[in-house]
Amino acid sequence: MTPEHISYAMRNEEARQSLVWINNPVELLHWSMPLLEILMIGGAIIAFVHALRSLAQKNEPAYLYTWLATIFYGLVVEILSYNFVDNFWHGEFTVMLYYNHLPLYIVALYPAVVYPTFLLVRGLGLADKPLGRLREACCAAFAAQMFYIPFDNLGPLLQWWVWDVDSVSLQPFWYSVPSTSYLWMMTFSMAFAVTARWLLWERAVDKGYGWGGWLLSAVAVGIVTNIVSVSLQSPLTLLTQVFSLYFIAGAITTVLMALNTWVYWFRPRCNEGVLDPLLIVFPAAWVSFFVALYSYYTAVIFRSYAEGLSPMGTPAGNYALAMFALVMVVIVYLAPCWGAARQRGVSHA
């Protein structure tokens, strides 16, 4: 990669010497960056408040330690990637950590997205049925992927991060997104759903751990999730990096995404819960944020399809897939809550 293709964060030599670096938010490379930070950090705070409230009202520590487990996983996977996988670089945001590699909002992404997704899927009541754990993992992968797709496709266009498009480990690319990014979100969310339920919602509860045992269990979730996720990705990694079978690896990823979608829509349904009203605030804000951004950049995106790059010199993502994913977020996260509220209104009438 030439210096022109590496994010400014990696060219800021002074910031790369510091564990924590603060930038003026009004001087960031793109005006959407501070808005994204507010959105993501706000989502993480909402999830934390929900976890604390659940601990206080229900005396259930599993909520709080699930939130912590998302943080531990995120820190492990991000720091490992910066040291051993040199194929992408984050843009420079207001608060930068770990020698200007890690924006604070990326740390917040994990609890903001994964915490409500885990609770959503847990409320589907699948785990006690035959093959329930596998169904639950597939549903988690589908829901988390729908959340992530608009972000994944818009980020490179607005310079939130930069991919090394020549890296063998990222092939094949679909528009501006490597198929490995879809594969990562899929395997990570599946692994987290199974591991968090096992170590936090079952084992820790059954053993009656004190706070130390709960904390170690949360750390273990972060570590085990990383191990399981990498293991699930390994066969496709071999296809691309050893045998250069990019098309086959991409096709398998597509089939797996379709399978997760199928499992979610045709899952057994019985007395399914809905998200706590507090937790639907972030999905609603997420959809609103990305609908506004995609609307604003619609012309730019379609123009870049014809010209190869946007006027900013950046690639555009898959517009149609992003729109589909936003609709799915509404259907999966928000619509059940609206339906439940409407039913309560009818019953009280």
VOPAGU-2260 file (C-alpha; in pm, 1 decimal, decimal comma):
REM VOPAGU-2260
SITE   aa  ch    i         X         Y         Z
SITE  MET   A    0       0,0       0,0       0,0
SITE  THR   A    1     119,6     349,4     -79,2
SITE  PRO   A    2      95,5     625,0     184,8
SITE  GLU   A    3    -193,6     780,5     -10,4
SITE  HIS   A    4    -403,0     470,0      53,3
SITE  ILE   A    5    -332,7     445,7     426,3
SITE  SER   A    6    -561,7     631,2     663,5
SITE  TYR   A    7    -441,2     961,0     804,8
SITE  ALA   A    8    -433,6     803,6    1150,7
SITE  MET   A    9    -137,4     590,7    1042,3
SITE  ARG   A   10      42,4     891,4     894,8
SITE  ASN   A   11      10,8    1095,8    1214,7
SITE  GLU   A   12     349,9    1005,1    1360,0
SITE  GLU   A   13     307,3    1212,2    1676,5
SITE  ALA   A   14     -20,7    1041,8    1766,7
SITE  ARG   A   15     129,4     698,3    1696,5
SITE  GLN   A   16     362,3     748,7    1991,3
SITE  SER   A   17      77,0     783,7    2242,3
SITE  LEU   A   18    -158,3     530,9    2403,5
SITE  VAL   A   19    -434,2     795,7    2407,0
SITE  TRP   A   20    -468,0    1079,1    2157,9
SITE  ILE   A   21    -741,1    1343,5    2150,3
SITE  ASN   A   22    -842,3    1532,0    1835,4
SITE  ASN   A   23   -1068,0    1831,5    1789,7
SITE  PRO   A   24   -1397,4    1679,9    1664,2
SITE  VAL   A   25   -1465,0    1973,1    1430,2
SITE  GLU   A   26   -1130,7    1913,6    1255,8
SITE  LEU   A   27   -1184,7    1547,2    1166,8
SITE  LEU   A   28   -1153,2    1436,1     807,2
SITE  HIS   A   29   -1529,0    1399,8     751,4
SITE  TRP   A   30   -1824,5    1565,8     923,6
SITE  SER   A   31   -1997,7    1230,5     983,5
SITE  MET   A   32   -1718,6    1108,2    1211,8
SITE  PRO   A   33   -1816,2    1287,4    1536,9
SITE  LEU   A   34   -2181,3    1197,2    1472,4
SITE  LEU   A   35   -2085,5     830,7    1440,0
SITE  GLU   A   36   -1892,5     852,3    1765,6
SITE  ILE   A   37   -2191,2    1000,9    1948,1
SITE  LEU   A   38   -2419,0     731,6    1808,6
SITE  MET   A   39   -2193,7     439,1    1895,6
SITE  ILE   A   40   -2083,1     556,8    2239,8
SITE  GLY   A   41   -2443,6     646,0    2319,2
SITE  GLY   A   42   -2548,6     292,0    2226,6
SITE  ALA   A   43   -2284,9     143,3    2455,9
SITE  ILE   A   44   -2400,6     367,8    2742,9
SITE  ILE   A   45   -2763,4     267,0    2689,3
SITE  ALA   A   46   -2664,7     -99,3    2703,6
SITE  PHE   A   47   -2463,4     -35,0    3022,3
SITE  VAL   A   48   -2756,6     142,4    3187,6
SITE  HIS   A   49   -2979,5    -150,9    3096,4
SITE  ALA   A   50   -2729,7    -395,6    3245,6
SITE  LEU   A   51   -2703,7    -196,0    3570,3
SITE  ARG   A   52   -3081,2    -162,5    3594,0
SITE  SER   A   53   -3122,4    -537,2    3543,7
SITE  LEU   A   54   -2870,2    -601,5    3819,4
SITE  ALA   A   55   -3047,8    -363,4    4057,7
SITE  GLN   A   56   -3405,8    -469,7    3980,2
SITE  LYS   A   57   -3365,4    -840,7    3903,3
SITE  ASN   A   58   -3042,8    -915,1    4093,0
SITE  GLU   A   59   -2911,1   -1083,7    3778,1
SITE  PRO   A   60   -2537,0   -1018,8    3722,5
SITE  ALA   A   61   -2539,5   -1194,9    3384,5
SITE  TYR   A   62   -2655,0    -877,4    3208,5
SITE  LEU   A   63   -2366,0    -667,2    3338,3
SITE  TYR   A   64   -2104,6    -932,3    3270,3
SITE  THR   A   65   -2241,7    -994,4    2921,4
SITE  TRP   A   66   -2185,5    -623,6    2858,6
SITE  LEU   A   67   -1830,4    -653,7    2993,1
SITE  ALA   A   68   -1769,4    -965,3    2782,2
SITE  THR   A   69   -1844,4    -767,5    2465,2
SITE  ILE   A   70   -1580,0    -513,7    2570,1
SITE  PHE   A   71   -1324,0    -784,4    2642,3
SITE  TYR   A   72   -1387,1    -953,5    2309,2
SITE  GLY   A   73   -1356,6    -624,5    2122,0
SITE  LEU   A   74   -1030,3    -527,8    2288,5
SITE  VAL   A   75    -875,5    -869,0    2224,2
SITE  VAL   A   76    -974,8    -890,6    1857,6
SITE  GLU   A   77    -884,3    -530,3    1779,1
SITE  ILE   A   78    -542,2    -532,9    1947,1
SITE  LEU   A   79    -453,7    -870,6    1795,4
SITE  SER   A   80    -550,5    -744,6    1450,0
SITE  TYR   A   81    -332,4    -433,6    1481,4
SITE  ASN   A   82     -31,7    -644,5    1576,6
SITE  PHE   A   83     -70,7    -942,7    1345,7
SITE  VAL   A   84    -304,3    -843,0    1057,8
SITE  ASP   A   85    -188,8    -536,6     868,9
SITE  ASN   A   86    -463,9    -508,7     608,7
SITE  PHE   A   87    -687,5    -224,3     727,6
SITE  TRP   A   88    -654,0     106,5     910,6
SITE  HIS   A   89    -912,7     307,2    1099,2
SITE  GLY   A   90    -960,6     674,7    1027,4
SITE  GLU   A   91    -864,7     929,4    1289,8
SITE  PHE   A   92   -1152,7    1011,8    1523,7
SITE  THR   A   93   -1186,9    1231,5    1832,4
SITE  VAL   A   94   -1051,5     978,1    2082,9
SITE  MET   A   95    -783,5     742,2    1956,0
SITE  LEU   A   96    -633,2     458,5    2160,6
SITE  TYR   A   97    -343,6     216,9    2126,5
SITE  TYR   A   98     -98,1     429,8    1931,9
SITE  ASN   A   99    -363,4     579,6    1705,9
SITE  HIS   A  100    -489,1     243,2    1583,0
SITE  LEU   A  101    -813,1     213,4    1779,5
SITE  PRO   A  102   -1091,9     474,1    1785,3
SITE  LEU   A  103   -1289,3     475,9    2108,7
SITE  TYR   A  104   -1614,4     437,2    1916,6
SITE  ILE   A  105   -1496,8      96,7    1788,7
SITE  VAL   A  106   -1465,2     -22,1    2149,6
SITE  ALA   A  107   -1820,8     102,5    2203,8
SITE  LEU   A  108   -1947,6     -76,3    1890,6
SITE  TYR   A  109   -1932,8    -418,1    2055,0
SITE  PRO   A  110   -2163,9    -353,7    2352,2
SITE  ALA   A  111   -2381,8    -119,3    2145,8
SITE  VAL   A  112   -2455,4    -383,9    1879,9
SITE  VAL   A  113   -2383,9    -723,0    2037,3
SITE  TYR   A  114   -2548,9    -670,2    2377,8
SITE  PRO   A  115   -2902,5    -598,4    2246,3
SITE  THR   A  116   -2860,5    -862,9    1973,9
SITE  PHE   A  117   -2770,6   -1128,4    2230,4
SITE  LEU   A  118   -3072,6   -1040,5    2445,0
SITE  LEU   A  119   -3298,8   -1031,0    2140,6
SITE  VAL   A  120   -3196,2   -1380,4    2032,9
SITE  ARG   A  121   -3202,1   -1513,4    2387,0
SITE  GLY   A  122   -3565,8   -1403,6    2404,6
SITE  LEU   A  123   -3657,5   -1622,1    2107,3
SITE  GLY   A  124   -3673,2   -1925,7    2334,5
SITE  LEU   A  125   -3471,1   -2155,2    2109,8
SITE  ALA   A  126   -3198,4   -2289,6    2335,5
SITE  ASP   A  127   -3409,4   -2553,2    2513,5
SITE  LYS   A  128   -3527,5   -2715,3    2190,6
SITE  PRO   A  129   -3340,8   -2983,4    1992,6
SITE  LEU   A  130   -3071,2   -2807,8    1790,0
SITE  GLY   A  131   -3169,0   -2494,5    1982,2
SITE  ARG   A  132   -2814,2   -2372,4    2042,6
SITE  LEU   A  133   -2731,7   -2397,0    1673,1
SITE  ARG   A  134   -3053,5   -2217,5    1577,3
SITE  GLU   A  135   -2980,1   -1948,2    1834,7
SITE  ALA   A  136   -2628,2   -1899,5    1697,5
SITE  CYS   A  137   -2758,3   -1870,2    1338,8
SITE  CYS   A  138   -3023,2   -1619,1    1446,6
SITE  ALA   A  139   -2759,4   -1413,2    1627,1
SITE  ALA   A  140   -2544,8   -1414,2    1313,6
SITE  PHE   A  141   -2836,5   -1298,6    1098,8
SITE  ALA   A  142   -2947,3   -1021,4    1335,2
SITE  ALA   A  143   -2596,0    -888,1    1401,1
SITE  GLN   A  144   -2509,1    -899,8    1031,2
SITE  MET   A  145   -2814,6    -695,3     935,7
SITE  PHE   A  146   -2708,0    -439,4    1195,3
SITE  TYR   A  147   -2351,4    -429,2    1064,6
SITE  ILE   A  148   -2402,8    -428,2     686,4
SITE  PRO   A  149   -2497,9     -57,8     645,5
SITE  PHE   A  150   -2197,5      43,2     857,0
SITE  ASP   A  151   -1964,5    -197,1     675,9
SITE  ASN   A  152   -2064,6     -67,6     332,6
SITE  LEU   A  153   -2063,7     304,0     407,7
SITE  GLY   A  154   -1744,1     323,3     615,6
SITE  PRO   A  155   -1488,6     310,3     331,0
SITE  LEU   A  156   -1679,4     571,8     130,0
SITE  LEU   A  157   -1669,2     823,5     417,0
SITE  GLN   A  158   -1311,8     733,3     517,3
SITE  TRP   A  159   -1407,2     583,4     852,6
SITE  TRP   A  160   -1147,1     318,1     768,6
SITE  VAL   A  161    -936,4     197,9     475,0
SITE  TRP   A  162    -897,7    -157,6     347,7
SITE  ASP   A  163    -584,7    -287,1     179,4
SITE  VAL   A  164    -757,4    -388,8    -143,6
SITE  ASP   A  165    -449,2    -578,9    -261,6
SITE  SER   A  166    -426,6    -801,7      46,7
SITE  VAL   A  167    -474,6   -1171,1     -33,6
SITE  SER   A  168    -635,1   -1224,4     307,3
SITE  LEU   A  169    -927,5    -995,1     217,6
SITE  GLN   A  170   -1024,2   -1141,3    -120,5
SITE  PRO   A  171   -1275,5   -1141,9    -271,9
SITE  PHE   A  172   -1418,5    -790,6    -238,1
SITE  TRP   A  173   -1789,9    -725,2    -285,4
SITE  TYR   A  174   -1806,6    -359,7    -380,7
SITE  SER   A  175   -1604,3    -190,6    -100,7
SITE  VAL   A  176   -1632,5    -476,0     151,8
SITE  PRO   A  177   -1415,9    -788,8     167,5
SITE  SER   A  178   -1615,1   -1109,0     206,7
SITE  THR   A  179   -1400,1   -1182,9     510,4
SITE  SER   A  180   -1566,4    -890,8     689,9
SITE  TYR   A  181   -1906,6   -1055,2     644,7
SITE  LEU   A  182   -1756,5   -1387,2     751,1
SITE  TRP   A  183   -1602,4   -1231,3    1062,9
SITE  MET   A  184   -1928,2   -1075,1    1182,5
SITE  MET   A  185   -2109,6   -1401,7    1117,8
SITE  THR   A  186   -1867,3   -1627,3    1304,7
SITE  PHE   A  187   -1805,1   -1381,5    1586,9
SITE  SER   A  188   -2173,7   -1329,4    1665,6
SITE  MET   A  189   -2242,2   -1704,2    1648,4
SITE  ALA   A  190   -1951,6   -1781,6    1879,3
SITE  PHE   A  191   -2048,4   -1507,6    2124,9
SITE  ALA   A  192   -2411,4   -1623,5    2143,2
SITE  VAL   A  193   -2309,4   -1979,6    2233,5
SITE  THR   A  194   -2019,2   -1889,8    2462,4
SITE  ALA   A  195   -2192,9   -1614,1    2659,2
SITE  ARG   A  196   -2498,4   -1830,2    2720,9
SITE  TRP   A  197   -2284,5   -2121,3    2834,9
SITE  LEU   A  198   -2034,5   -1938,5    3057,7
SITE  LEU   A  199   -2246,9   -1651,0    3190,8
SITE  TRP   A  200   -2614,4   -1742,5    3173,4
SITE  GLU   A  201   -2574,4   -2106,8    3272,3
SITE  ARG   A  202   -2241,4   -2203,8    3428,8
SITE  ALA   A  203   -2183,3   -1886,2    3633,0
SITE  VAL   A  204   -2541,2   -1890,2    3760,9
SITE  ASP   A  205   -2532,0   -2261,9    3847,4
SITE  LYS   A  206   -2197,7   -2230,5    4028,1
SITE  GLY   A  207   -2309,9   -1928,2    4230,0
SITE  TYR   A  208   -1994,2   -1729,1    4155,1
SITE  GLY   A  209   -1892,4   -1418,1    4342,3
SITE  TRP   A  210   -1789,9   -1107,1    4153,7
SITE  GLY   A  211   -1441,4   -1249,1    4087,2
SITE  GLY   A  212   -1582,9   -1561,3    3926,6
SITE  TRP   A  213   -1822,5   -1355,8    3717,4
SITE  LEU   A  214   -1540,6   -1130,3    3600,1
SITE  LEU   A  215   -1319,8   -1424,2    3504,5
SITE  SER   A  216   -1614,1   -1577,2    3318,7
SITE  ALA   A  217   -1665,3   -1254,4    3122,9
SITE  VAL   A  218   -1296,1   -1249,1    3029,6
SITE  ALA   A  219   -1322,3   -1615,4    2929,7
SITE  VAL   A  220   -1616,7   -1534,0    2701,2
SITE  GLY   A  221   -1403,5   -1275,9    2522,5
SITE  ILE   A  222   -1113,3   -1516,4    2478,4
SITE  VAL   A  223   -1314,8   -1827,0    2387,1
SITE  THR   A  224   -1527,6   -1629,2    2141,6
SITE  ASN   A  225   -1210,2   -1521,0    1961,7
SITE  ILE   A  226   -1079,1   -1878,0    1946,8
SITE  VAL   A  227   -1406,1   -2024,3    1821,6
SITE  SER   A  228   -1456,2   -1744,6    1567,2
SITE  VAL   A  229   -1107,6   -1788,2    1419,5
SITE  SER   A  230   -1156,8   -2165,0    1407,7
SITE  LEU   A  231   -1482,4   -2125,8    1215,3
SITE  GLN   A  232   -1314,6   -1888,4     968,5
SITE  SER   A  233   -1009,2   -2110,9     913,4
SITE  PRO   A  234   -1145,2   -2334,6     632,0
SITE  LEU   A  235   -1231,8   -2033,1     416,4
SITE  THR   A  236    -903,9   -1865,7     510,0
SITE  LEU   A  237    -723,7   -2170,5     370,4
SITE  LEU   A  238    -925,1   -2153,6      48,9
SITE  THR   A  239    -818,3   -1793,7     -12,3
SITE  GLN   A  240    -467,5   -1764,6     128,7
SITE  VAL   A  241    -334,4   -2111,2      41,1
SITE  PHE   A  242    -531,2   -2219,5    -266,2
SITE  SER   A  243    -642,1   -1876,6    -401,6
SITE  LEU   A  244    -996,7   -2007,9    -445,4
SITE  TYR   A  245   -1153,2   -1667,3    -391,5
SITE  PHE   A  246   -1476,7   -1731,5    -578,1
SITE  ILE   A  247   -1547,6   -2053,2    -386,5
SITE  ALA   A  248   -1474,2   -1885,5     -51,9
SITE  GLY   A  249   -1703,1   -1596,0    -140,5
SITE  ALA   A  250   -1976,5   -1831,5    -258,7
SITE  ILE   A  251   -1961,4   -2032,5      65,1
SITE  THR   A  252   -1984,9   -1711,8     268,4
SITE  THR   A  253   -2292,5   -1610,8      69,1
SITE  VAL   A  254   -2454,4   -1950,3     125,0
SITE  LEU   A  255   -2387,0   -1929,9     499,2
SITE  MET   A  256   -2541,1   -1582,0     517,3
SITE  ALA   A  257   -2847,4   -1709,0     331,9
SITE  LEU   A  258   -2867,9   -2009,7     565,1
SITE  ASN   A  259   -2867,2   -1785,8     871,9
SITE  THR   A  260   -3145,5   -1580,1     716,8
SITE  TRP   A  261   -3347,1   -1895,0     647,2
SITE  VAL   A  262   -3298,4   -2025,2    1002,5
SITE  TYR   A  263   -3414,1   -1693,1    1149,2
SITE  TRP   A  264   -3729,9   -1667,4     940,4
SITE  PHE   A  265   -3832,2   -2032,3     977,7
SITE  ARG   A  266   -3734,8   -2078,8    1342,7
SITE  PRO   A  267   -3982,6   -2231,3    1589,6
SITE  ARG   A  268   -4203,6   -1960,7    1737,0
SITE  CYS   A  269   -4353,2   -1979,3    2083,3
SITE  ASN   A  270   -4397,0   -1703,9    2341,4
SITE  GLU   A  271   -4114,3   -1496,1    2202,7
SITE  GLY   A  272   -4010,0   -1196,4    2407,6
SITE  VAL   A  273   -3922,6    -852,1    2275,8
SITE  LEU   A  274   -3642,1    -615,9    2361,2
SITE  ASP   A  275   -3672,5    -392,5    2662,7
SITE  PRO   A  276   -3800,1     -47,8    2546,7
SITE  LEU   A  277   -3470,1     105,4    2659,0
SITE  LEU   A  278   -3277,4    -118,4    2419,6
SITE  ILE   A  279   -3479,4     -24,1    2111,2
SITE  VAL   A  280   -3352,5     334,8    2135,2
SITE  PHE   A  281   -3018,9     247,6    1977,6
SITE  PRO   A  282   -3157,6      41,8    1684,7
SITE  ALA   A  283   -3402,4     323,9    1611,3
SITE  ALA   A  284   -3121,2     581,3    1618,8
SITE  TRP   A  285   -2900,8     350,8    1408,4
SITE  VAL   A  286   -3162,5     317,1    1135,2
SITE  SER   A  287   -3232,7     691,5    1137,3
SITE  PHE   A  288   -2861,6     775,8    1116,6
SITE  PHE   A  289   -2789,4     548,1     822,6
SITE  VAL   A  290   -3108,1     628,9     634,6
SITE  ALA   A  291   -3008,6     996,3     655,5
SITE  LEU   A  292   -2650,8     930,3     540,6
SITE  TYR   A  293   -2745,8     697,7     256,5
SITE  SER   A  294   -3011,6     944,5     140,9
SITE  TYR   A  295   -2758,2    1226,3     143,9
SITE  TYR   A  296   -2500,1    1022,3     -49,7
SITE  THR   A  297   -2730,7     837,3    -289,6
SITE  ALA   A  298   -2621,4    1038,9    -592,5
SITE  VAL   A  299   -2254,2    1009,7    -497,1
SITE  ILE   A  300   -2281,2     633,4    -456,5
SITE  PHE   A  301   -2449,1     576,6    -792,8
SITE  ARG   A  302   -2207,6     812,4    -963,1
SITE  SER   A  303   -1915,6     619,0    -816,1
SITE  TYR   A  304   -2053,9     295,8    -966,1
SITE  ALA   A  305   -2010,3     449,4   -1310,5
SITE  GLU   A  306   -1677,3     622,7   -1245,4
SITE  GLY   A  307   -1510,8     362,3   -1021,7
SITE  LEU   A  308   -1452,1     591,5    -722,8
SITE  SER   A  309   -1640,3     868,6    -548,1
SITE  PRO   A  310   -1533,0    1235,4    -579,7
SITE  MET   A  311   -1348,9    1175,8    -248,9
SITE  GLY   A  312   -1142,2     903,3    -415,3
SITE  THR   A  313   -1312,0     632,1    -208,1
SITE  PRO   A  314   -1510,2     321,1    -311,0
SITE  ALA   A  315   -1886,1     289,6    -265,8
SITE  GLY   A  316   -2051,9      -3,8     -96,5
SITE  ASN   A  317   -2351,0    -212,8    -195,0
SITE  TYR   A  318   -2644,2      30,7    -177,1
SITE  ALA   A  319   -2917,0    -229,0    -230,8
SITE  LEU   A  320   -2778,8    -464,2      34,5
SITE  ALA   A  321   -2750,0    -180,1     283,5
SITE  MET   A  322   -3114,1     -79,7     223,9
SITE  PHE   A  323   -3224,4    -440,5     267,2
SITE  ALA   A  324   -3031,1    -463,9     594,2
SITE  LEU   A  325   -3185,0    -144,3     731,3
SITE  VAL   A  326   -3531,7    -281,1     659,1
SITE  MET   A  327   -3435,8    -601,6     836,7
SITE  VAL   A  328   -3318,5    -408,9    1143,6
SITE  VAL   A  329   -3660,2    -243,8    1160,0
SITE  ILE   A  330   -3839,9    -578,2    1121,1
SITE  VAL   A  331   -3619,0    -774,1    1359,3
SITE  TYR   A  332   -3548,9    -524,8    1637,8
SITE  LEU   A  333   -3819,4    -258,5    1626,0
SITE  ALA   A  334   -4137,9    -402,9    1477,2
SITE  PRO   A  335   -4189,7    -667,9    1750,4
SITE  CYS   A  336   -4170,7    -396,0    2015,2
SITE  TRP   A  337   -4421,5    -179,7    1832,0
SITE  GLY   A  338   -4649,5    -482,8    1793,4
SITE  ALA   A  339   -4626,2    -563,6    2163,8
SITE  ALA   A  340   -4700,3    -202,4    2257,3
SITE  ARG   A  341   -5002,3    -200,6    2026,3
SITE  GLN   A  342   -5131,3    -523,8    2183,0
SITE  ARG   A  343   -5095,8    -377,6    2531,6
SITE  GLY   A  344   -5288,9     -73,3    2416,4
SITE  VAL   A  345   -5572,5    -290,1    2283,2
SITE  SER   A  346   -5584,9    -501,3    2600,6
SITE  HIS   A  347   -5613,8    -189,0    2817,6
SITE  ALA   A  348   -5883,6     -35,8    2598,4
